[in-house]
Each structure stands twice: as structure tokens, then as C-alpha cells.
């Protein structure tokens, strides 16, 4: 009799615990925000730049920077930024334009590692647009969409004030884009969404970028 009562008591306790647990715990973690969800939010462009950017020196100026609630975005190509710490894939031999620094630094004060840190490049402040005036800062969170994939990155470097569309070696590789700084990149089909007022800590942590990025993407997509 005592054994039976103990079993009944344990079962009752289990049922009570299940009743009070949050519904989300029973459902599991939320599904990641997909490429289609994000792209649906950036179909319309309310231009915030004072003109159009070029994707390369000598190309036509066709790319606006657009603004929406909580984010800025643009759709462009991806050139490969291999600047920062010297590695076996990013150095003066592999990249004739290599620079041993990035505009924004890792938590140890050293340049970012393009081969390991997925980061996007923003145009330097100029007559067309000033990223800081739009709430974008170094170490901020970005969602990058290409070929049905969503990858999260940080704002890691700046480029020429009139050129747009560039990402780190690690970001390109994660998206399935050839990361070779000489011959890689892609001519089109990349959407960059940068979340205003955000920052990853530590900046060099891909896992931290993913964690922050997924939360911001859910909010941006209207799930939160």
C-alpha cells in the first residue's frame, strides 16, 4: 500500500510540474528565422542614403541604403575583405590589397581575424551616407542573406565612402561564396541587414553574433 501511494504521489507531482511549465519549454526552442522571412521585410526600400553607391570602382552607382524600423539594409554584391590579422589565407601574398588592420577591433584591442570572424564592411562616412548617424556602430549585428542561407555577422570594417558590398573571408565561406580575395566573391544576390543600436560582445565571437542575431531577426520578422 505504501509503495502504491508513493507511486501515485510521484505521478501527481509530475503532472503538476508539467502543468506549470511554460508552454515554450514544452514546445522547444523557436525555429530559426529563414531567408524568405527576412527578405519579405526588405522588399520595399525607403532610401536613407543621399544617392546611390557603386559596387566596384568604375561601376554604375545603383545601390541605395534603405531604412526600416530597427534596421538599415542594402542589396549588392560581395567582394572579399581579407584585412586584419595575418593568417595563412589573408596576407600580402594572397591579397595584393591586404591591410593589417580593421576599422573595429577585437576585445583584446587587436584587429579582427577575417578568416575566423564573419563580418560585414560598411562604407566610410561620406556625402552619401554616415552609418553612425543611422545607429550603426562597430561590432553591431548584421544578418546576411544569400542563396537561401542566413548568416549572422558583425560590423567589422569600413571601406571607401562610395563603394558598398563587402564581407570577410569567413562570412563569404559560411554563405558558400568563394572567399578567395583575388578571384572570389559574387556579383549580386547578397542582402545585408544591419540592426540599429546593436552590439556583439565579444565582437570576435561568431557564437555571440548568432545568438544576438537570431533574437534580433525574430523581432525584425515580427515574431517577438
QUIGIKA-V548404 format. One record per residue. RES is the residue in one small letter. OMEGA is omega in radians with two decimals (NA if undefined). NEAR is the number of other ideal C-beta (glycine too) atoms within 12 Angstrom. D_LAST is the distance of its C-alpha to the last C-alpha in Angstrom with 2 decimals. Layout:
RES:OMEGA:NEAR:D_LAST
RES:OMEGA:NEAR:D_LAST
//
This chain:
x:-3.14:7:50.24
x:3.12:8:48.55
x:-3.12:9:46.86
x:3.14:10:45.56
x:3.11:11:44.18
x:3.12:12:42.40
x:3.13:13:40.76
x:3.12:14:39.68
x:3.13:14:38.31
x:3.14:14:36.27
x:3.13:14:34.86
x:3.11:14:33.97
x:3.11:14:32.18
x:-3.14:14:30.15
x:3.13:13:29.19
x:3.13:12:28.19
x:3.13:14:26.03
x:-3.11:14:24.22
x:-3.07:12:23.71
x:3.10:12:22.06
x:3.07:13:19.84
x:-3.12:11:16.06
x:-3.09:11:15.21
x:3.14:9:12.97
x:3.12:12:16.14
x:-3.09:12:18.12
x:-3.07:10:15.90
x:-3.10:9:15.77
x:3.13:12:13.30
x:3.11:19:10.59
x:-3.14:13:12.46
x:3.07:23:12.55
x:-3.09:31:11.48
x:-3.13:21:14.88
x:-3.10:26:17.21
x:3.12:17:17.27
x:-3.13:26:13.56
x:-3.12:39:13.98
x:3.11:29:17.41
x:-3.12:18:16.42
x:-3.09:31:14.53
x:3.11:33:17.74
x:-3.10:15:20.37
x:3.14:13:21.44
x:2.91:20:22.90
x:-2.98:16:23.28
x:3.06:21:25.78
x:3.06:25:25.78
x:-3.10:32:28.65
x:-3.13:20:32.17
x:-3.08:20:33.36
x:3.08:25:32.91
x:2.97:39:32.95
x:3.05:27:35.20
x:3.10:32:34.09
x:3.05:24:37.51
x:3.11:14:40.63
x:3.13:9:42.65
x:3.12:20:40.00
x:3.11:12:39.06
x:-3.01:21:36.39
x:-2.99:19:33.74
x:3.04:33:30.27
x:2.90:27:28.26
x:-3.03:38:25.42
x:3.14:30:22.67
x:3.06:27:20.03
x:-3.12:28:16.72
x:3.04:20:13.98
x:-3.06:29:13.22
x:2.89:35:15.47
x:-3.11:44:19.00
x:3.03:41:20.25
x:-3.14:43:23.53
x:-2.99:29:25.11
x:3.04:39:28.30
x:2.93:31:30.41
x:2.93:43:30.27
x:-3.04:41:33.26
x:3.04:40:33.57
x:-3.12:45:33.49
x:-3.08:47:35.55
x:3.11:38:36.14
x:-3.11:37:35.86
x:3.12:30:37.46
x:3.09:22:40.40
x:-3.13:27:39.84
x:-3.12:15:41.74
x:3.14:27:39.64
x:-3.13:38:39.11
x:-3.08:23:42.38
x:3.11:16:45.12
x:-3.11:14:46.62
x:-3.07:24:43.57
x:-3.13:30:42.29
x:-3.13:13:44.91
x:-3.05:20:42.36
x:3.03:27:41.10
x:-3.05:25:40.36
x:3.09:20:40.15
x:3.01:22:37.35
x:-3.09:37:33.82
x:-3.14:30:32.64
x:-2.97:35:30.17
x:3.03:24:31.20
x:-3.08:28:30.11
x:3.10:18:29.91
x:3.11:12:33.67
x:-3.14:13:34.46
x:3.11:19:35.59
x:3.08:33:34.52
x:3.12:47:31.70
x:-3.08:36:32.80
x:-3.11:45:32.05
x:-3.08:35:33.01
x:-3.04:32:30.39
x:3.03:45:27.56
x:3.10:46:25.36
x:3.07:52:25.31
x:3.13:57:25.35
x:3.08:50:28.03
x:3.06:47:27.57
x:3.05:42:30.59
x:-3.14:22:32.50
x:-3.12:21:32.49
x:-3.08:24:34.86
x:-3.11:14:35.70
x:-3.04:29:33.03
x:3.03:33:29.97
x:-3.04:22:29.18
x:-3.09:37:25.98
x:3.14:23:26.03
x:3.11:19:26.15
x:3.10:31:22.82
x:3.12:23:21.08
x:-3.13:39:21.65
x:3.10:28:23.56
x:-3.08:31:25.19
x:3.09:36:23.04
x:-3.05:38:19.88
x:3.08:46:17.37
x:2.95:49:17.90
x:-3.11:49:16.78
x:-3.05:49:19.99
x:3.10:38:20.46
x:3.05:35:23.90
x:3.14:20:25.51
x:3.14:16:22.42
x:3.02:27:21.36
x:3.08:35:18.46
x:-3.12:41:19.56
x:-3.04:43:18.25
x:3.05:52:20.80
x:2.99:52:21.77
x:-2.96:49:23.69
x:-3.05:47:27.10
x:3.05:41:29.93
x:3.13:31:31.24
x:3.10:36:33.60
x:-3.04:24:35.97
x:-3.12:23:34.78
x:-3.06:28:35.40
x:-3.12:30:34.10
x:3.08:43:30.62
x:-3.09:39:29.29
x:3.11:48:29.84
x:-3.09:48:28.33
x:3.08:51:29.76
x:-3.09:45:31.87
x:3.13:36:29.27
x:3.13:47:26.47
x:-3.11:41:28.88
x:-3.12:31:30.03
x:3.13:28:26.56
x:-3.11:35:26.02
x:3.09:19:29.45
x:3.11:34:31.06
x:-3.07:19:34.55
x:-3.10:33:34.20
x:-3.08:20:37.88
x:3.11:35:38.19
x:-2.96:20:41.38
x:-3.04:15:40.66
x:-3.10:29:36.99
x:3.09:33:33.90
x:-3.02:27:33.02
x:-3.08:17:34.04
x:2.98:20:30.87
x:3.13:24:27.61
x:3.10:41:25.33
x:-3.14:39:22.14
x:3.11:48:21.09
x:-3.08:45:17.70
x:-3.06:48:17.86
x:-3.09:43:15.09
x:3.02:28:16.61
x:-3.09:20:17.47
x:3.05:35:16.43
x:3.11:27:18.98
x:3.09:37:19.63
x:-0.09:19:21.99
x:-3.05:23:24.44
x:-3.02:38:24.46
x:-3.09:35:26.53
x:3.07:27:24.30
x:-3.14:30:22.83
x:3.11:18:20.95
x:3.10:26:19.34
x:3.12:42:18.40
x:-3.12:26:16.78
x:3.13:21:14.80
x:-3.11:30:13.59
x:-3.13:40:13.26
x:3.11:30:11.12
x:3.14:26:8.46
x:3.12:34:8.96
x:3.10:40:9.26
x:3.12:26:5.96
x:-3.12:25:4.72
x:-3.12:34:8.11
x:3.10:32:8.04
x:3.14:15:5.73
x:-3.06:18:3.81
x:NA:13:0.00
//
